[in-house]
Amino acid sequence: MNTDKETSALLKETIKTLVDQKVKLTRDRCEYKLRTRPLLQTGETTEGKRRRFFGNIDSDRAHLKYTIRHSLLLYGYIRGRSYDQIEPKCRKGNSPSWPTILKIAGKSGFEITENQCMEWLAGEPSPHRRERRDDNSEAA
């Protein structure tokens, strides 16, 4: 099993990769939109083709956003942050999915139980929480 630092470093790199993928998809979407706008005005392209393209890209982007959110939540858990610090506000019906967090944790090599995850999402502090050093300590 990886240590917390190794796992958080691996998870951080995974998050960066996912964000890069999402940014690339967003740029592709914008470029396609700019390229096809003049064609739409002249009637040279079909609206169905355009809708399929945007449907595929938007679905991929939505999946990436979902995965990024849950990866960031796991990263915060590993770093000892409380769920309320990470997401102070969450709309009704938009609660994070603990099975997704467990799946990402399994891929990262981090062990977290279902109960730990559910308790953390309910407002319990993370067991990985570290006490802050005060400014007068010798180690600071």
C-alpha positions as CSV (number, residue, x, y, z in Angstrom):
1,M,0.0,0.0,0.0
2,N,1.2,3.5,-0.8
3,T,1.8,6.0,1.9
4,D,-0.4,9.0,2.2
5,K,2.2,11.2,0.5
6,E,2.7,8.9,-2.4
7,T,-1.0,8.5,-2.9
8,S,-1.7,12.2,-2.7
9,A,1.1,12.8,-5.2
10,L,-0.3,10.2,-7.6
11,L,-3.8,11.6,-7.2
12,K,-2.5,15.1,-7.8
13,E,-0.9,14.0,-11.1
14,T,-4.1,12.2,-12.1
15,I,-6.2,15.3,-11.4
16,K,-3.8,17.5,-13.4
17,T,-4.1,15.0,-16.3
18,L,-7.9,15.0,-16.1
19,V,-8.0,18.8,-16.0
20,D,-5.7,19.0,-19.1
21,Q,-8.1,16.6,-21.0
22,K,-11.1,18.7,-20.1
23,V,-9.3,21.9,-21.2
24,K,-8.4,20.3,-24.5
25,L,-12.0,19.2,-25.1
26,T,-13.3,22.7,-24.2
27,R,-10.8,24.2,-26.7
28,D,-11.8,21.7,-29.4
29,R,-15.5,22.6,-28.8
30,C,-14.8,26.3,-29.1
31,E,-12.7,25.9,-32.3
32,Y,-15.4,23.7,-33.9
33,K,-18.0,26.2,-33.0
34,L,-16.1,29.0,-34.6
35,R,-15.3,27.0,-37.7
36,T,-18.9,25.9,-38.3
37,R,-20.7,29.1,-37.4
38,P,-20.1,30.6,-40.9
39,L,-21.2,27.4,-42.5
40,L,-24.4,27.4,-40.5
41,Q,-25.2,30.8,-41.8
42,T,-24.8,29.8,-45.4
43,G,-26.6,26.5,-44.9
44,E,-23.7,24.3,-46.0
45,T,-23.7,22.0,-42.9
46,T,-26.4,20.0,-41.3
47,E,-27.6,20.9,-37.8
48,G,-27.7,17.2,-36.8
49,K,-23.9,16.8,-37.4
50,R,-23.2,19.8,-35.3
51,R,-25.5,18.5,-32.5
52,R,-23.8,15.1,-32.5
53,F,-20.4,16.6,-32.2
54,F,-21.5,18.9,-29.3
55,G,-23.4,16.0,-27.7
56,N,-20.3,13.8,-27.7
57,I,-17.9,16.5,-26.5
58,D,-20.3,17.7,-23.8
59,S,-20.9,14.2,-22.5
60,D,-17.1,13.6,-22.3
61,R,-16.6,16.9,-20.5
62,A,-19.4,16.2,-18.1
63,H,-17.8,12.8,-17.2
64,L,-14.4,14.5,-16.7
65,K,-15.9,17.1,-14.5
66,Y,-17.6,14.4,-12.4
67,T,-14.4,12.5,-12.1
68,I,-12.3,15.6,-11.3
69,R,-14.8,16.6,-8.5
70,H,-14.6,13.2,-6.8
71,S,-10.8,13.0,-7.2
72,L,-10.5,16.4,-5.6
73,L,-12.7,15.2,-2.7
74,L,-10.6,12.2,-2.2
75,Y,-7.4,14.4,-2.3
76,G,-8.9,16.6,0.4
77,Y,-9.8,13.6,2.5
78,I,-6.2,12.3,2.2
79,R,-4.9,15.8,3.1
80,G,-7.1,15.9,6.2
81,R,-9.6,18.5,5.1
82,S,-13.2,18.3,6.2
83,Y,-15.8,17.9,3.5
84,D,-17.4,21.3,4.5
85,Q,-14.0,23.0,3.9
86,I,-13.9,21.6,0.4
87,E,-17.5,22.2,-0.6
88,P,-19.1,24.7,1.8
89,K,-22.3,24.7,-0.4
90,C,-23.8,21.9,-2.3
91,R,-27.2,22.0,-4.0
92,K,-29.8,19.5,-3.1
93,G,-29.5,16.4,-5.2
94,N,-25.9,17.2,-6.1
95,S,-24.3,15.3,-3.3
96,P,-21.0,13.5,-4.0
97,S,-21.2,9.8,-4.8
98,W,-19.3,7.8,-2.2
99,P,-19.0,4.7,-4.4
100,T,-17.2,6.9,-7.0
101,I,-14.8,8.1,-4.3
102,L,-14.2,4.5,-3.2
103,K,-13.5,3.5,-6.8
104,I,-11.0,6.3,-7.4
105,A,-9.4,5.5,-4.0
106,G,-9.0,1.8,-5.1
107,K,-7.4,2.9,-8.4
108,S,-5.0,5.2,-6.5
109,G,-4.0,2.4,-4.0
110,F,-5.6,4.2,-1.1
111,E,-7.7,2.2,1.4
112,I,-10.8,3.8,2.7
113,T,-13.9,2.0,3.9
114,E,-17.5,2.8,3.0
115,N,-18.2,3.9,6.6
116,Q,-15.3,6.2,6.7
117,C,-16.3,7.8,3.5
118,M,-19.9,8.2,4.4
119,E,-19.1,9.6,7.9
120,W,-16.6,12.1,6.3
121,L,-19.3,13.3,3.8
122,A,-21.7,13.6,6.7
123,G,-19.4,16.1,8.4
124,E,-17.0,14.0,10.5
125,P,-13.4,15.1,10.5
126,S,-11.0,13.1,8.3
127,P,-8.9,10.6,10.2
128,H,-5.9,11.9,8.3
129,R,-6.3,15.3,9.9
130,R,-3.1,16.9,11.1
131,E,-2.8,19.5,13.8
132,R,-1.5,22.8,12.7
133,R,1.7,24.0,14.2
134,D,1.5,27.3,16.0
135,D,3.8,30.1,14.9
136,N,6.0,29.8,18.0
137,S,7.0,26.2,17.6
138,E,10.7,25.4,16.9
139,A,9.8,23.3,13.8
140,A,8.2,26.2,12.1
